[in-house]
C-alpha cells in the first residue's frame, strides 16, 4: 500500500477548517460585492458577472464537499466521482444560463 502524502494540515485539521471557512466567507463577500442589486441602483443583467459568480459558487461547493463533508479523506474513486459530478453540474448550470 502506498503512503499518502502528508498535508501541512494533517496534524491540525481545525486549521484547515478555519482556513476553508475564511475562504468561503471571502468568496461570499466578493460575490455579494459583484452583484449590482445591493447598491440600490437599477439592475442590468451582466453575463460576465453572472458567469464569475457561478464559477465562485463552484469553488465554494468544491471546498464544502471536500473539507466539510470529509470527501478529502475518502477513497480515490469517491473523490473523483464527486469531482466529475460537480463539473457536470456546474457546466450544466452555466449552459442553461447562457442558453
C-alpha positions as CSV (number, residue, x, y, z in Angstrom):
1,X,0.0,0.0,0.0
2,X,1.4,3.4,-0.9
3,X,1.6,6.1,1.7
4,X,-0.5,9.2,1.2
5,X,1.5,12.5,1.1
6,X,1.2,14.4,4.3
7,X,-0.7,17.6,4.2
8,X,0.6,20.6,6.1
9,X,-2.8,20.4,7.9
10,X,-2.7,16.7,8.7
11,X,-1.8,17.3,12.4
12,X,-4.1,20.3,12.8
13,X,-7.4,19.7,11.0
14,X,-9.0,22.7,12.8
15,X,-6.6,25.0,10.9
16,X,-7.8,23.6,7.6
17,X,-11.4,24.1,8.7
18,X,-10.8,27.6,9.8
19,X,-8.9,28.5,6.6
20,X,-11.6,26.9,4.5
21,X,-14.3,28.9,6.4
22,X,-12.3,32.1,5.8
23,X,-12.0,31.5,2.1
24,X,-15.8,30.7,1.9
25,X,-16.6,34.0,3.7
26,X,-14.2,35.9,1.3
27,X,-15.9,34.3,-1.7
28,X,-19.3,35.1,-0.4
29,X,-18.3,38.7,0.2
30,X,-16.8,39.0,-3.2
31,X,-19.9,37.5,-4.9
32,X,-22.1,40.0,-2.9
33,X,-19.9,42.9,-3.9
34,X,-20.0,41.9,-7.6
35,X,-23.8,42.0,-7.6
36,X,-25.2,45.4,-8.7
37,X,-28.5,44.9,-6.8
38,X,-27.1,45.8,-3.3
39,X,-26.3,49.4,-4.2
40,X,-29.9,50.4,-4.7
41,X,-29.4,51.4,-8.3
42,X,-31.1,50.0,-11.5
43,X,-30.1,46.4,-12.1
44,X,-29.0,45.3,-15.6
45,X,-28.2,41.6,-16.3
46,X,-24.5,41.0,-16.9
47,X,-23.3,37.8,-18.4
48,X,-19.6,38.2,-17.3
49,X,-20.6,38.9,-13.7
50,X,-23.1,36.1,-13.6
51,X,-20.5,33.6,-15.1
52,X,-18.0,34.8,-12.5
53,X,-20.5,34.3,-9.6
54,X,-21.3,30.8,-11.0
55,X,-17.6,30.0,-11.0
56,X,-17.2,31.3,-7.5
57,X,-20.1,29.1,-6.4
58,X,-18.4,26.1,-8.0
59,X,-15.3,26.8,-6.0
60,X,-17.4,27.1,-2.8
61,X,-19.2,23.9,-3.5
62,X,-15.9,22.1,-4.0
63,X,-14.5,23.4,-0.8
64,X,-17.5,22.5,1.2
65,X,-17.8,19.0,-0.2
66,X,-14.0,18.4,0.1
67,X,-13.4,19.8,3.6
68,X,-16.7,19.9,5.5
69,X,-18.1,16.6,4.1
70,X,-14.8,14.9,4.6
71,X,-14.5,13.7,0.9
72,X,-10.9,14.9,1.1
73,X,-10.1,11.8,3.1
74,X,-12.4,9.4,1.2
75,X,-11.3,6.7,-1.2
76,X,-10.0,8.0,-4.5
77,X,-13.0,6.7,-6.5
78,X,-15.3,8.8,-4.4
79,X,-13.2,11.9,-4.7
80,X,-13.1,11.5,-8.5
81,X,-16.8,10.8,-8.7
82,X,-17.7,13.9,-6.7
83,X,-15.3,16.0,-8.9
84,X,-16.9,14.7,-12.1
85,X,-20.4,15.2,-10.7
86,X,-19.5,18.8,-9.8
87,X,-18.0,19.6,-13.2
88,X,-21.2,18.2,-14.9
89,X,-23.4,20.1,-12.5
90,X,-21.8,23.5,-12.8
91,X,-21.3,23.1,-16.6
92,X,-25.0,22.4,-16.9
93,X,-25.9,25.4,-14.8
94,X,-23.7,27.6,-17.0
95,X,-25.0,26.2,-20.2
96,X,-28.6,26.6,-19.1
97,X,-27.9,30.2,-18.1
98,X,-26.2,31.1,-21.3
99,X,-28.8,29.3,-23.5
